[in-house]
Amino acid sequence: MKALVLSRKERYDRFAPDISIVRETELVFCDRSGTEAEWLAAAGDAEALFVTPVTWITEDLIAQMPNLRLIHSEGVGFDRIDLEAARKRGIYVCNNAGCNAGPVAEQAVMMMTMLLHRTLWGDRMVKTGFQGQAVKELEMDVPPDLSVATVGLVGFGAIGQETALRLRPNGTRVVYTARHRRPAEVEARCGVTYLPVEELVPSCDIVSLHLPATAESHHLVDRDFLARMKPGAFLVNTARGAIIDDEALCEAIRSGHLAGAALDCYDPEPVPADHPLVRLAAECPDRLVLLPHQAGITQSSFYNVYRMLFENLQRLIDGKRLERIVNGL
């Protein structure tokens, strides 16, 4: 088995599991920022293609790999892979859904706490010599915390559920919305209540996004969505940048309708210095937490990534049904 890997060799050396399939697979590594011509020259005859979620895999590339049987995202995202082109060729496209659920949920809760506790503002006040003034301001306008907040989760897959579980010890009221309501036992385990999106949005102090980037979710958070949010609420996004209409979000924050937002993903990525949200952060430095899409970059996530990836490759070789197929095969 030969696999073209558009990712860093060092990650495979460190995190790949010690199982026979890893040793038996010929891994050809190429820079993900290279050209399709370079990739094809290196391993155009590969049967498997391993890619980071931010790498574009086009119909043209797929068409020029005659032996290709599997395209596997190293992460959860797969929106940059031409799913239809792969499906027409009978090529499986799989992801690693759930591989980073715990770490991403951990960071989502951290981002919520940063917003509620005004962490960026407090940090700035201390660093500029105004600790005493900061305490006085907080005593005059006491902020809420997670125990008195209602958090709405939009999307309730592995990450959404792990987020709910991490909020539960804080006494947070957690509601969720999803395309399909989860079974009663899942709701009970996570301590959540289901609400239709039109009821969830105006009732929450924090709305947190946990759904994939699809045609259906593109700019789901638009002007209408934001206008329906509770005045003074916060938005958290650890999912995908394309879910949010950035100009609409900037308007909602500038106007004061939203108290702030914490984001770990953007559209496009890498996010340029002149991006509307980056510019807004300069205007409102205490109200925007902007992180570099780092939530899933942890040791446990990477161990899970390569275990799941190579286990799926073994299933392909053994003629078994693959797991986490995302292109309908």
N, C-alpha and C positions, 0 to 999 in steps of 0.2 A: 504493500500500500504506500502510495506517494501522496504527500500533502504539501500544498503551497500555503505557507503561513505568512500572512501580512501583519506581523506583530513582532515584538522584541524577543530574540532568542533567550536573553537573560531570564525572562519570566518563565519560560518553559524549563530552563535548566534548574531554576529554583523551586518551582511550584508543581511541576508535572508529577503525577503519582508514580511510584515505583512498581509498575505493572508491565507485563510482557508487551502489550500493544504499543506502548511508548517506545520501547527499544526496537520493535519490529517495523515501525513506520519510518519511512524516509521523509524527514522534515526539511523542506527547503524554505529558508527564511528570506523575506524581502522587506524592504522598507515600505511601510504602508503609504508613505507620501510619494512613492515612486510612480512611474507610468505603467499603464497596462502593457505596453510593449516590453518593458523590463520584466514584469511579472511573467509574461508568457515566455519570454526567452529563458527565464530561469526554470520554470516548471509548468509549461503549458500542457503537459501530458498528465498532470496530477489528477488523482481521483477524488481528492478532498481539498477543500479550500477553507482555511480557518482565518477569520477576520475580526477585527475590533468593531464594535457597534457604530463607530463613526467613519468607517471606510465605505466608499461607494463601490458597489458591485453592479456593473451595468449589463445590459443585454448583450452588448458587443463582446465584453469579456467572457461571459458565459458561453456565447456562441463559438468562441475560439478555443475552448477547452473541451475537446471531444470525449475525453474519458471521465469527465466530472460526474460524480454521483452524489456528493454531499457538500453543501455550503453551511458552515457552522459559525454562528456568532459566538465570540468569546464571552459576551455578556448577555444582557436581557434584551437590548434593543436590536431590531432587525429592519428598521424602516429605510435604510440606505441600500438594501439588497433588492434587486428586481425580482420579486417573488413570482410574478406571472411568467417571466422568461424562464425561470428555473422550473416552474411547474410544467410548462409546456414540454420541456426536455425530460421530465421525469426525475429531476434532481431535487433531493430533499433539502429544505432549508430548516435548520433547527436553531434554537437559542438555549440559553442557560437560565431560564426563568427560575427565580428563587435563589440563585447562587449568592447574591449579595443582600438578601432581604433583611437580615439582621443588622448589618452595618448601616444600610441606607435608612432603615427605620430609626436607628440610634441617632443618626445625624438629623433626620427630620424633626425628632423631638428636641434635639439641641437647638435647632434653628427656631422652633416655636418658643423655646425658653429665652433665647437671645432677644427675640422681638418683645415678648411680654415684659421682661426685666430691663429693657432698654440698655442692653449690654454695650452696644457701640457708643452710645451717648455717655454712659458711665465711664467707659475706658478713656474717652476723649477728655472728659471733665477732670479725671484724676491726672492724666498726663499733662494737662495744661495748668495744673495747680489749683483746681477748683473743687476739691473733694468736699469741703464743708458746704459749699453752695449746692452741690449735687444732692447731698443728703437732705438739706432743707427743702429743695424742690420736690424730692420724692415724698417727703412727709406731707407736703401740701397737696400733692396729686399722686396718691398711692396707687401703684400699678397693680393689675391683676396677676395671678399666677395660674399654673395649670389646674390647681384644685378647684378653681372657681370658673374655669373657662369651658366653653363648648367647642369641641374640635370636630369639623366635618371632613371626612375622607372621601374624596372623589376618585373612585376606583378602589377595589377591595380584593386585589390579588395577594400574592405572598407578602409584598412589601407593606401594603395597606394593613393586612392582618397583623404583621409584626409590629407596625406602628401602634395599632390599637392596644396590643398586649403591653407595650412599653409605656403607654399612657395610663393604663388601668391602675397601677399602684399609686399614681398621683391623685386619684379621685376625679379625674377629668371625665366630663360627660362626652362620650364619643358617638357620633352618628356617621353613617356612611351611605353612599349611593353607588350603584353599579348597574351595569346592563342587566345582570341577573342577580336577584336577591340570593344570599347565601342561606344554606340550611340553618334551622333553629339552633342546632348544636354548635355550629361555627359562631353564630352571633353570641351565644351564651359563653362560649370559651373566650371570645375576644372582648366581651362586655360592651357590645355595640347595639345600636338601634338603627334599623333601616329607615331612610326617608327618601322620597323622590327628590330629584335634584332641585326642583322648583321650591320645595319646602326646606331643603338643607341649606341652600345658599344664604337666605336672609336670616337664618337662625343661629349662625355660628360666629364665634369670636375669631376663629382661625379656620381657614379653608386650606386643606393640604391636598396636593394633586398626586395621584398614584396610578396613572393609567398610561398605556403605550401611545406612541405617536402613530396615528392612523388617519385616513381621510376623514373619518367621523369625528376624531378628537381635535383635528387641526383648528386652532383658534377657538376652541370651545370656550375659553375664558376671554370673552370679547367685551365690548362696552356694555352690552345688556347684562351679561353675567356679573360684571363688576358693579354695575349700578344697583343690582339686586342684593349685593352683599351688605351686611350690617355696617352702618357708619362707624368708623373707627376700627374695623376688623383688619386682620392680617391675612396675607396670602403666602403660602409656602409651596415651592415646587422642587421636588427631587426626582421628577419623572422625565419629561422632555420639553425643551424650549418651545417647540412648535405648537404646543397646546395653548400658549398664551399669545394674545395680540399685544405686542410690547408697547405700541403707541397708546393703546387704550389703558394699559396698566400705568404707564407714566402719567397719563391724564388723571387717573383716579388717585394717584399718590400726590401729585402736585396740588390738586384741588382740596386735599385733606379728607376726601371721602374714605380712603383707606389710610390706616395709620402707618402701614409699611408693608414690606415684603422681604422674604428670604428666598433666594434662588440658587440652585446648584446646576442649572442647565439653561441653555440659551439657543436661540436660532438667529444666525448660524453659529456654529462652533468650528474653530476657536472664535470666541466673541471678540470683535474688533474694538479698538479703543474709542471709536466714534459711535459705538452702539448706543441707542437711546437710553438704555438702562444704565450703562456705564456713565454717560453724561449726567443722568439724573442723580446718580450716586454722589457726584461732585456737588450738586445743588442741595441734596438732602442726605448728608453723610451719616446721619443717625437713624435713618428710616429704611435703609436698604442694606441687607446682608447679601453680598455677592460672593459665592464660592466657585471654584474652578471645575465643577463636575467631579468632585472628589469622593462623594459618599461611598461609592462602591470600591474604591481603591484601598483595600485592606488585605492583610495576609489571609484571613479566613476566606474572604471572597475569592482570592486567586487560587487557593487550594481547591475550593469548590468548583471553580471555573474549569480547571484542567482535568479534574476527576470526572466531571460530568461530560466534558467534551470527548475524552478518550473512551469512556464507557460507551458513549453513543457510537463512536467509530468502531468499537468492537462489535456492537450489535449489527452494524452495517455489514461487517465482514462475515458475521455468523448468520446473516440472512434473517435476523429478527426485526420486529417492528421497532423503529426508532422512537425515542422519547422527545417530546417538546417540538414536534413538527409544526411549523408556522405558515406553510404555504399550501395547505390543503391536500397534500398527497396522502 
